[in-house]
Amino acid sequence: MTERLYYTDPYLREFDATLVDTVSHEGSTALVLDRTAFYPTSGGQPADAGAFHDVRVLDVIDADDGRILHVVDRAPSTTALHGTIDWTRRFDHMQQHTGQHVLSAAFDRLFGVRTESFHLGAQSSTIDLAREMSTAEISRAEDESNRVVWDDRPVTILFVEAEEARRLGLRKESTRQGTIRLIDVTEFDLSACGGTHVARTGAIGIIAIAAAERFRGGSRVTFLCGSRALSGFRTLRDAVSGSVRVLSVAPSELPSAIERLQADAKELRRHLKGYQEQAAASRADALAAAAETAGQVRFVAASLDGWDANGLKLIASRIVEQPGFVVVLISEPAPSALVVARSKDVDVDAGGVLKTIVSRFGGKGGGRPELAQGGGVAAPGSAIFACARETIGSARTT
């Protein structure tokens, strides 16, 4: 069993230990030490990172037998090891985890709502609450949490037996037996926890709730503490500053300005659709009038510059409203969108024609016997149209 130094001193940045075993873990080298300050992934908190001299620690695993496995990039050359913790990562995790204790306690104290789970991510952290919370309730919990942070209350570590822990009134009852490690935020929260925490709430800095959403009948709250909150503020500040500069509005006017832009864009799309339909109709009539004869059908084959797949479909659909047509249209430049269509009275499988073209020249697509479309075709238009002509006689509806 490995002695866990972080249990009593989460501020320990360096330590000495003896290598007692080298094992394989999922194909990687893992070290077992007599003692360690490296925190393993557990309780929603990720593992520490760091090194033993020039040997990098890639992951830390809490094994079922009480050993802690230090997954490393290579085996060390000595059994006397000096470990160094990545302090920036460790302190960030301490801020987030202690902040979670305070935030969860605020929801519990104010509204009697339990935290069901906690996840400490690389960019932000989340707690899942037992019921859905209103915006006003979330703001109250945020205010209460920061009041405790700014009180700079002591955060202490206690070791008690399970029976005594039950008498102390933990925020969430522990099912562990034997000696239990407790984290005590003075006069605010007492919880069983094996994670690393700051020594005083003031070191959390600030607890900022970034988002909240409904999740499994409750609420998932995303929050940022300390340096993450500062980084999040800077990101938000830069985004707002850039937006107000582009839109020439005050920050408070951003929502209404965005709504106006969305309304204008919707109106513009409506007008654009009308113009596209008019242009497609005009182009379709011109192409139909110039159609060539291919066997028993009139064949339209054209490369159209500046038209996307939807535009090609509009043109082709208008042409085949008339009897006797097969249409093959491609966009320019390559790689091209491709549309194949036929009139109702024509016994040609448009999907079969398109399948033959893409199998010969590349691309992808599919469709029905009367209309098919694809994309990513890089062949010259002349080759595509020649292939279509050859296929028209054999591509029959089924």
N, C-alpha and C positions, 0 to 999 in steps of 0.2 A: 504493500500500500504506500502511495506517495504522500508525503507531508505537504499540505497545501498552505503555502506561506501567505497567499493572497487572502486567506480567510481572516487573518488577524492584522495584516498590514497591506491594504490595497495600494498604498503609495510606494511600495517597494519597487524600485526600478531595476536593480541589479542584485544578483545573488550567486552564491557558489553551491554546487551540488556534485554528487557522485553518480556516474552512469552505472546502473545496476543491470541493465539488459538492453539488447538491441533486437527488435522484432520487425516483422513485415506487417504493414497495414495497407490492404488494398493495393499491393504492388509497390508501395513506397517504404522507405526506411523510417522506422519510428524508434525513439529513445525513451526508455523508462528510467527515471531518476529517483533518488531517495527523497528529494524535496524539490519543490518548484514554486515559482511566483507566476508562472504562466497560467492564465485562466482558460479552461477548456470550454468549448461551446456547450451551453447549458442554460435552461430557464429563460429562453428567448434572447440571451446575450451571446454574440459571436465570440470566438476564441481570440486570445491575444496573438500578436505577431512579435517577432524579434529575432534574436540570434544567440548562438553559443560560439563566441569568437567569430570565425568566418563561416560558420555553418548556419544557414538560414532556417528558421522555424516557419514552416508553411501552414501547419494546422495543429490544433491541440485537441485531443480526444479524451473524454472521460469514460474509461472502460468500466464494465460492470463489476470487475473484481477489485475496484478501488485504485487501480493504477491509472496514471495519466500518461497518455502516449503523445510524445512530441514528434510530429511528422516533420522530417527535415529533408533538405535537398541532397545531403550526403552524410555518410557516417563520420563522426569526429575521430581524430587520431589519438585521443586521450580519454581517460575516464574521469579526470578532474575537470569539470566544466564550469565556466563562468557565463551565466545567462544575463542577457540585457533585454529588457522589455521595450517594445515600441511605445514610448510614453505618450505620444500624441494620440495614438489609437486608443490606448488604455484610458487616458483621461476623458476622451470623448465618450467612451462607453460608460464611464463612471457618471458623467453628467447626465447622459440620457437615461441610465437605469435609475438613478436617484430621482430624477425628474418624474419618471414613471410612477415611482412609489408615491410621490407627493400628489401627482395628478389623479391617480386612482383613488387615493385617500380622499381627495376633495369631492369626487363624484359620490363616493360612499357616504361621507359625512353630510353632504348637502342634500342628497337625493336618495340615499340608501340603495344605490345602483352598484352592483359588483363588476369588477373587471374579470372577464372570462379568460382572456389570454393577452400576451404581450409579445411583440416582435421588435427587435432592435435591428433596423436595416442599415445599409451603407449610407443612405442619404437622409432617411427620416425613420421615425419609429411609430408604431401603432399600438393602441389598446382596443380590444373589443369589449364593449359594454353590454350588459344583460338586457337592456331595453333601449328603445330608440329615444334619443335625447333631442330636445328642441334647441334652436340656435341660442335662445336666451339662457337656457340651462348650461350649455357648453361655455358661454361667456362667463357665467357666474363661477363655474369650476375653474376656468382659466384665471380669473381674478383672485380667487381664493388660493390657488396654487402659488401664484407669484407673491401674494402676501407672505406666505410661509417662506418662500425663497428669500425675500428681502429682509425677513426677520433674522436671517443668518443663524438658524437653529442648529444645534449640534446633531450630528448623525452618528450614532454609536452602534457598536457590534456587541451582541450579547450571546452567550452560550448557556442554554438551559436544558433541563430534561423535558421530555415530551409532556409529562403530566403537569409540570409547572407552566409550560407554554400555554396549555389549554386554560389555565387559570388567569393568565395575563390578559386575555381578550384580544387575540390577534385579529387583524382585519379579515383575513381569510384563514380558516382552520387548516392546520397542517396535518397530513396523514402520516408523517414520518414518526419513527420510534427512536428511542435513545436520545442522544444529545442533538439539539436543534440550534442552528445559527439564526439569530434574529437581527433585523435591522430596525433600529429605533430612531425615528424622526421625532425629536422631543415634542411631546404633548400634541402630536398630530397623527402619527402612523407607527404601527408596530406590526411587522410582517416577517415570516420565515423566508429566508432568501440566502442563496449561496453566491450571489453575484458580487461585483465590486462597486463601491459607492464612494462618493465624496465625504469628507469629514464634517462639513457644515453645508447647510442648504444654500448659503450664499454662493458657493462654488458652482452651483447649477447655472447661475447667471440669470436666465430667464426661461420660462416655459411658454412657448408660442404654439397655439393650435393652428395648423396649416390647412386642415380640411376635416370634414366629417361626412359620413355617408351611411345609409342604411345597410346593414349586413347581418344576415341570418336572424332576423327578428329583433336585432338590437342596433347598435351604432358602432362603426369603426372610426376611431378618432386618430388622425395623423398629427404628430406634434414634433417640435424641434426644441432642443435645449442648448444653452450655452453657445459655443462657437458655431453650431449648426444653425441656430436662430439668426446669428449675425450674418452667416453666409446666405441664408434664405432671404433676409432683409435686403442684402445687396443685390441679389438676383431680381427681387421684386422691384427695388428702386430703379435698377437699370432698365427693366422692361417698361415700367411706367414712364420713366424719363424719355426713353426712345419713342414711346407711343404718343405722348403729349407733344413731342417735338414734330412728329410726322403729321399729326392731326390738328396741330395748332389749337389745342384746348387745354383747360386746366385739369389737373388730375381728377378732381371730383366730377368732371364732365365726361370722363372716359366712357362709362357705361352707356350714356345716351348717345354719344358720338358713334360708338360701335353699333348700336341699334339702328341709327340712321344709315350707316354704311351697309348694314345687312339688308335694310329695306331697299336702298338704292340698287344694290347688287341683284336682289330678287326681281326688281322692275326691269333692270337691264337685261337679265337673262330671259325675261318674258318677251321683251322687244327683239332680242337677238334670235330667239327661237322663231318668231314670226318672220324675220328677215331671211333666216336660213331656209325656212319652208318655202318662201317665195322664190329664193335663188335656186333651191333644189328643183322646184317645179319647172322653172324656166330651163335649167340645164337638162332635166329629164326629157322635156319636149324636144329640145334640139338633138339630143342623142337618139331618141326614138325615130326622129325624122331621117337621120343619117344611118340607120341600122343596115347591116349587111345581111344577106341571106345565107343560112347554113343549113342545108337539107330542107326540112319542112318548117323551120322556124326562122324568125328574124333575130339576129344575134347582135347584141350591143357589147362592145369591148372597149373600155376607155381607162386611161390613167389620168387621174384628176389631182391637180396640185392644190394643196391647201384645204382639202376636205378630210375630216376624220371619219371614223367608222360609222357614227350616227348619221353624218351627212350622206355618206355613200348609201346607207340603208334607205334614207328618205328618197334619194334619186331613183334607186333601183325599184323601190316599192311603187313609185308613181308610174314608172315605165310598164311594169308587169300588171298594172290595172287593166291594160289593153290586152287583147288576146294575141297569142302567137309569138311571145318574146322569151328569150333567154338573155340574161344580163350578167356580165362579169365586170366589176369595177374594182380598181385598186387605187390607193392613195399614193401620192408622191410627197417627199422623197422616200426611198427605201430606208429601213424595212417597212413594208407596206401593209396597210389594212386591206382586207379583201372581202368583197360581198358577191355572192352568187345568188340570183333569184330567177324565177320563171313564172310565166302566166299560168292560171288555173287550168287552161286547156292543153298545156304542153306536157308531154310525157317524158320529162327529164327530172332526174333526182339532183336537185341543187346541192344537197349535202354530200352526195357521192362525187359530184364534180369537184367540190372544195376539198374533199378528202384526198382525191387523186393529186390535186395541185400541191397541197402541203406535204404529202408523202414524197413528192418528187423534188420540191424546191425548199422544203423546210417550213417552219412556222407551226401554227396550231390553230384550231378552230373546229367548228361543227355547226349543226343546225338541222332543220327539217327539210323534206323534199322540195318545199316551195321557196325556202329562204335559208341561207347559211352564211356565216361570217367568220372571219379569222384574222390573224395578224402575224407579224414577224416574218413575212415573206420577202426575201432579199433578191429574188430573180428579176431580170428585166421584164417589162410588161409584155414585150413581143413573145417571149418564151411562155409566159403564163397564159396568154390568150391562145397560143397555138395548142397548148396542152388542153385547154378548155374545149376548143373546137374538136379535138380528137376524142374527147370524152363524152361529148354531148350525145352521140349516137348510142353509147352503151350505159349511160347513167339513167336508168329507168326507175320510176317510182315502184315501190313494192306494196 
